[in-house]
Amino acid sequence: MTVVGVGMAWNEQDTIDAVVRHMLDECDEVIVADNNSTDATRAILEAINDPRLHIEDEPSFGYEQQRTTNRLADRAREEFGATWVIPFDMDEWWFSPAWPIRDVLPAIDAYQIRAGEYVFTPQATDDPNEPNPFKRCGWRRDLVPNWKLAFRPANGRVLGFGAHFLNDSPAWEQIATHTLYVRHLPYRSLEQAKAKLRHGKAALEATGASPLVGWHWREYGAWDDETFSSWWANWIAPDGLTYDPL
């Protein structure tokens, strides 16, 4: 069994070191495509200096994450003999409660696993001296089940938009659940959220994709600063959160 994590990065200097080092602990190999980052993302990736980390370029400005992720999954299967692929984002901390993911997947008799999502949000009580944002941000919302997936790659098997489904998904009994989970930290500050969503909107529109694809990028990315500030105040509101630190 060979477990390979694949992901694409754009300006993730605050999370990428922690995420990629964690995925190297969880997987046998990791492939990351740098999508024209303009911050320190690429330098941080290269400084990890692990022979199991494979860095490549994704030069397209348009939002081509689905195409890129499928290309990386094909590389994982063809070059590294991947029997499982984990399509992760640089704001996600994938885990299995008991063991490293690479030790868990060989026992799974299925060809895709639905991972549950816990969304974490910054709080005023977070320790500003903690460099790992996943350790710094310990407050989360409730579990969203069956949110994203890991899968067994095969020729012609295509991962859908956002890595939430496969194009040839079989009957439900061939899908494993309650095995993998994701601590999701999409927004770490107001300014980071603005940059992420506005870039996402521009990159998605550059592809000419259907308006139904990535609607949240298009809607949120069009907000003015005042709307963003109001949204941010609601996003970090502590009501209903559960403390669940790493």
N, C-alpha and C positions, 0 to 999 in steps of 0.2 A: 504494500500500500504506500502510495506517495501522495501527500497532501500539499497542494500549492496554493498560496494566496496570491491573488492578482488584484491590482487597483490602479487608479489614475489619480494624479495629484495636480492641483493648481493652487499655488499660494497658500500652503498649509504649514508654514514654518512653526506655528505654535503647537501643532499636534503631531507632525509627521515622525519625529524622532521616537516619541513614545509609542505610536501606533505600529510603526514598522518593526521596531525592536520587539514589541509584544508579538506580532505576527511571526517573526522569526522563531520565537519561543514556542509558538503553537503549531507551526507548519514545518515541512521539510525544505521548501524553497519558497521564495517570494519574488514576484515580478511587479515593478512599479513603472508606469509610464508617466513621465513628467510632461504636462500639457502647457508648455510655455510659461512656467512660473517666473514671476518678476521679483520675488522676494528671495529669501535664503533657502527655499525648499530644496533646490538641487544640491547646493553645497552641503546641507544637512544629510541628505540621502547618501551622498558620496562619502561623507565622513563616517558613516556607520561601518563601512569597510568590512563587510561580511561576504565571503564567497558565495553564500546561498542567496544573496540579494542581487537581483538582476535589474538594472535600470535602463530604460530606453526612452526615446523621445516620442511624443504625440504632438506633431506640429500644427494640426488643424486648430483654427480659432473656433470654428463652429462646434456646438455641443455634440460630440460623437462618442459619448461614454459607452453607449450600448455596443457600437461597432468595435471600439477599442477593447472593451472588456472581453468580447467574444474572440478577438484576435489574440489577446493574452491567454485566454483559456485554451485556444488551439495550440499556442506555443507551449503552454504547460503540459499538455498531453503529448505533443509530438517530441519535444526536446527533453522533458524531464520525466516522462512516463506517468503523468498525474493520473491517479485513480479517483481523486476528489479535488475539486476546485472551490475555493472560498473567494467570492468577489466582494472585496471589502473597500470601503471608502476611508479617507484619512481622518474622518471624524467618528469612526466606529471602533469599538473595543470588543472583538469577538471572543467568546469564551464558552467552555463547558464547565459546569459547577465542580466536577470532581477531578478531572484529568485534563492534560493538554489535548487539544483537538486532534492532533495526529495520532493519539493513542485511543481516542474514542471512536473515530469513524470506521476503522476496520471491523468493528462489531455491528455496524448498522446494515441491516438487510433491506436497503431501499436505494433509490437512485437520486433522490433529492431529500434534503432536510430543511424544514421550515424553521428559521430562527426567530425567536421572540425579541421584541425591541423594548428597551427601557430608555426613554428620553430624559437626559439630564440637563439641568439648567443652572447657570451661575447664581450665586447668592452673595449677599453682602458679608456673610460670615466666612466665606471661603478664604483660605490662607494664601495671601498673595506671594508668599515665599516658596510655595510648592510649584516646581517647574512643570510637573506632569499634570496637564489639565484634567485628566481622568481621575487622578487622586485628589486634585484640588476641588473639583465639583462633585459633591456627594449627594445632591438632592435630585430626586427623580420623580417622574410621573408614573402612572400605572402601566403594567405590561400591555403591549400591543402584540397579540399572538400572530404567528405565521407571517411575519413581516417581510423577511428577506430569506434567501436560500443559499445553501451550498449544494453542489451537485456533482454527479459522476459525468465527466466530459465524454463525448463520443462524436464521431464524424457526423456532421449535419445537425447536431444538437445545438440550439441557439438560445441564448439567454435573452430574456425580454428587457424592455426599458426599465431602468432602475434596479435590475437584478431581483425583481419581485416574483417572477414566474419564468417557466420554460415554455418554449413554443410547442413542445410535444409532451406536455405534462400528462401522465397517465391517471388511472383511478387513484382515489385518495389513499387506498391501502398501501400504495407503493411510495408513500411519502412519510418520512419519520418526523415526529414533533417532540417537543419537550426535551431536546438534547443540546441544542446550541442557543445562545442568547447574545444580544448585542447591547452594549452600553453606548448610546448614541448621543453625541455632544455636538449638534449642528451649529450652534451659535454660542460663541464664547464672549463676545462683547458687541455693543451696538455697532461700532465701526466695522468690525469683522463681518457682521450680518449684512450690513449695507453693501459692502464690497462683494460678498459672495453672491447675494441675490441679484444685484445689478449686473454683475458679470455673467451670471447664469442666464439671465434674460437675454442679454445681447448675444451670447454664444448660442443659445437655443434658436433665436430668431435667424441667426446666420445660416442655419441648416435648412431653412425653408420647411421645417416639419409642420405637421398639422397643429392648429391652435389647441387641440385637445391634449397634445403631448406636453407635459411639463407645465401645466396650467399655473401651478403655484409660483414657479420661477417668473412667469410672465406677469402675474398679478402683483406679487410682492416686489419684484424688481422695478416696477413702475411707480412705486410709492415715492412721495417727496420726503424730505427730512422730518417734517412735523409728524407725518403719518408713521414713519419708522420709529420715532421717539415714543409715540403713544403705544404702538405695538410692543416695543421693547419693555415698557413698564408693565404691560400685561404678561409678557413672556416670563419675566423674572419674578412675578408675584409668587409669594411662598405658599399661598393657599393650596391645600390638597397634596403637597409634596411629601415624599417619604425619604428619610435619611438612609442612604445605602452606600457607604463609602467603600472604596477598594481596600 
